[in-house]
Amino acid sequence: MGEPLQLLIPKTTTVPWNTALLRLRIPDIDASGPLAFSGGTTPIVNWILSSESGSLIASGSQLTASNIGASKGAGATYSFLSKNGLTLDGTGITFSDFYTSNCPGKSDCTLKLSISAPLTLASTTSPLAPYLEYQFSAGTAVVPLQYATITTQGYSAGFQKSITRSIRQQTSSEAADFTVFQ
């Protein structure tokens, strides 16, 4: 289903989850108009918040088709603040409680979003969406960004040179500053 999106949240950063919003939407690749998912309450995107001391896995609070906006729109918003999850030992806790007790000032955390089901569209002309577009905002606070790894290789006089760089993604679509993940 593609590689997951991972946002690194340094321990020196405190994300105000009361204002933080995630927007997901379907890309309009062929400019045919608004597209929507079929399935309504089927979980499509799963989230995991991890720190050095443990992980919190979405439990009944995965993102569903109704959390993902149609193409051409701003995208439906999703707030992590009061979402429920399970720790690795099976303890139920909210996202904000786990974040507060494990992340700021204690350890770097990673928020991972993974596509967990086929991106089935309601349209008959295009049965599957190839990827989702996302936008993460937290008011005026600094938002953790995803890094893209670019690797290039070249040959000269029989020698091979390989260069790898991590580049912070600003955007890959000019529409509302959405970033693409696959």
C-alpha positions in Angstrom: 0.0 0.0 0.0 3.0 2.3 -0.2 5.4 3.5 2.5 4.0 4.9 5.7 4.3 8.6 6.6 6.5 9.2 9.7 6.7 12.5 11.4 9.5 12.9 13.9 8.6 15.0 16.9 11.8 16.0 18.7 11.7 16.0 22.5 12.4 19.7 22.5 9.2 20.3 20.6 5.7 20.4 22.2 2.9 20.0 19.7 -0.3 21.6 20.9 -2.6 18.7 20.1 -5.7 20.8 21.1 -5.2 22.8 17.9 -3.4 20.2 15.7 -5.3 18.9 12.8 -4.6 16.4 10.1 -6.4 16.7 6.7 -6.4 13.9 4.2 -7.8 14.0 0.7 -8.0 12.0 -2.5 -5.9 13.4 -5.3 -7.7 14.5 -8.5 -5.1 13.2 -10.9 -7.1 13.2 -14.1 -9.1 16.5 -13.3 -12.3 14.6 -13.7 -13.9 16.2 -10.7 -14.5 15.4 -7.0 -13.8 11.8 -6.0 -14.9 10.1 -2.8 -14.1 6.8 -1.1 -16.6 4.0 -0.7 -16.8 2.1 2.6 -17.8 4.8 5.0 -16.6 3.4 8.3 -14.0 1.0 7.0 -10.6 1.8 8.6 -8.2 3.0 5.9 -5.4 4.7 7.7 -3.9 3.5 11.0 -1.7 5.6 13.3 1.0 4.7 15.9 2.7 7.1 18.3 6.0 5.7 19.4 8.6 6.9 22.0 11.6 5.3 23.7 9.4 4.0 26.5 6.6 2.4 24.4 4.0 2.8 21.6 0.4 3.7 21.3 -1.6 2.0 18.6 -4.9 3.3 17.3 -7.8 1.2 18.8 -11.1 2.0 17.2 -9.8 5.4 16.2 -8.3 4.7 12.8 -9.0 7.1 10.0 -12.0 5.9 8.0 -13.4 7.0 4.6 -15.5 9.6 6.3 -12.3 11.2 7.7 -10.8 11.6 4.3 -12.0 14.5 2.1 -13.0 14.3 -1.5 -10.6 15.7 -4.1 -11.0 19.4 -5.0 -12.0 20.1 -1.4 -9.9 21.2 1.6 -10.1 17.7 3.1 -11.9 16.5 6.2 -10.1 17.3 9.4 -9.0 14.7 12.0 -7.9 15.6 15.6 -5.7 13.2 17.5 -6.3 14.9 20.9 -8.9 12.6 22.5 -8.4 9.5 20.3 -8.1 6.2 22.1 -5.2 3.7 21.7 -3.7 0.7 23.2 -0.1 0.4 24.5 1.9 -2.7 23.8 0.8 -4.3 27.1 -2.9 -3.7 26.2 -3.5 -0.7 28.4 -6.0 1.8 27.0 -5.0 5.4 27.0 -5.8 8.6 25.0 -3.4 10.0 22.5 -2.9 13.2 24.4 -2.2 11.4 27.7 0.4 9.1 26.1 2.1 12.0 24.4 2.2 14.2 27.5 3.7 11.4 29.7 6.2 10.1 27.1 7.3 12.7 24.6 8.0 16.4 25.4 11.2 16.7 27.4 11.6 13.0 27.7 12.3 11.4 24.3 11.8 11.9 20.6 8.6 10.5 19.3 7.4 9.4 15.9 3.8 9.6 14.6 3.4 7.0 11.9 0.5 6.9 9.5 0.0 3.7 7.4 -2.5 2.9 4.8 -4.2 -0.3 6.0 -6.9 -1.0 3.4 -7.3 -0.6 -0.3 -8.1 3.0 -1.3 -11.4 2.0 -3.1 -13.2 4.9 -4.7 -17.0 5.2 -5.1 -16.3 6.0 -8.8 -16.6 3.3 -11.4 -14.1 4.9 -13.9 -11.2 4.9 -11.4 -11.6 2.0 -8.9 -8.6 2.8 -6.7 -6.8 5.9 -5.6 -3.0 5.6 -6.1 -2.2 7.7 -2.9 -3.5 10.2 -0.4 -2.6 13.8 0.1 -2.1 15.2 3.6 -1.7 18.4 5.4 -0.8 18.7 9.1 -1.3 22.0 10.9 -1.1 23.1 14.5 -2.0 26.8 14.5 1.1 28.9 14.8 3.2 26.1 16.3 6.0 24.4 14.5 4.8 21.2 12.7 7.1 18.3 12.3 7.9 17.6 8.7 8.6 14.4 6.8 12.0 14.0 5.2 12.5 12.5 1.8 15.7 10.5 1.1 17.2 11.1 -2.4 19.9 8.8 -3.6 21.8 9.2 -6.8 24.5 7.1 -8.4 26.9 8.0 -11.2 29.9 6.5 -13.0 33.1 8.2 -14.1 36.2 6.5 -15.5 35.0 3.1 -14.2 34.4 4.4 -10.6 30.9 4.6 -9.1 29.9 7.4 -6.8 26.7 7.3 -4.7 25.3 10.3 -2.8 22.4 10.1 -0.4 20.7 13.2 1.1 17.7 13.7 3.4 15.6 16.6 2.1 12.8 18.2 4.1 9.6 18.1 2.0 7.9 21.5 1.8 5.2 20.4 -0.6 4.6 18.4 -3.7 1.4 20.0 -4.8 0.7 23.7 -4.9 -3.0 23.2 -4.0 -3.4 24.3 -0.4 0.2 23.3 0.4 -0.7 19.6 0.5 2.1 17.0 0.7 1.8 13.6 -1.0 2.6 10.3 0.7 2.2 6.9 -0.9 
